[in-house]
Amino acid sequence: QDLLDESVYDKIIILTKDISYFRLRRVLAKERYDLYIELSIPGLSFIKILQKLLFLKVSRVKYAAGFDITPGKRFSRFYKKAYTFIPERKRLLNNLKDLNVQNDRELTFPIKEISKNIEKVKSHLHKDKLNKNRLIILAIKSKRKSSTWNKNNWIELASKLMAKKYDIVLIGGTADREFSDEITNKSDKNKLRSYAGKLNVLDSAALIK
């Protein structure tokens, strides 16, 4: 389903028996495709994997993902050197490391000192006259278009929550400001505020805390 997200591509080529590798190489080289995804094929031999990687190399594809790199350390080093593709999980982990939030196992991230972030968030809430004891935080946007809820649904949800005497804060990145503003403009601005683009990851953690 994720491969059908039209916000991240403009064309898909599906390799079938009717398309030879020679023809596909010409198409890829001409179009200068950014990403090649190899869907998992159990039991693929070392030679077959190597052939596919060499095929991509001459096809001028920038990134490749989905290959099984288990057949030996030497091949693994060749693969990592030949292609660099950062998956979404790793990109988010890198964002946390930029904020000095690190963990060797990459499973949990202890947030030891966020007192400054808490004070920043308290200042925002006080300025906007929001009740922290009756506060609901909504992360409204996703990088994938298919995973983003329609803004009218957010407006309806916010309206129902505010009717129950809750205050609402919308959080997100700078790129989410326009989307959050559309929700804010059609809601009670005394009870709903958008902090999209105003908070970093640790600020958002402090807000939730």
Steps between C-alpha positions, in 0.01 A plus 500: 500500500785741585641458149177652367565830677513741206661774707841331481527401131387598153536167319532128578648234269407142583746247361318215326599233248409745223776744608857379467779624730668653195190707422451590865862617528447738208181639658662549841812661353293736286251600768763525778282333763585575863394179673487130416315275746578130490203309643615209713575177311578213744805290419651733242860395433806718551561509123144615428523779756836609362357503146213720613732746676729524196193548282390793719851645495503529120138623504601817692242451775592713802362282778401137550309337784368158593805283427598216727861573592566188707725295262834591659670803652692590184183523294329696779781759498475530120125553522522768771769684307317479166159616624390731777131499582375633835164346597242709684573334836871580474429858392288555812769341719754740349272793586503389863878464500530856371325600825743285704230246578684172448484135595733225383221250444279751318197375692440754775618858533533628855419871512704615800494878491216685334434765764568779248260338255235470772536870584469589131181295468354645822564847362307416183208354695488797739513751215220323314296457822468123456414272792781242532272280713240480221735484203502263202790493253439400139782408260305572186730432206689209348775500239286262296193653341311171538564505878377857554147542630277743313501849657120498527525194723749682726269802513206279599704316765636824646149644514369200694793510743461874561129445564612275789710791641838384371766730358680384185860538381605396150863394458708434189793623296549824310363335186173428686418864580269558204303183575471585871400860424211373289374308803559790739321752277184290507506435874461696823838677523452562871505125566724371220857603416744385236862448609601347166853615419538665843621195695788259444488131598600564863252788528225265382616239754483763774151600389381139517672451837 
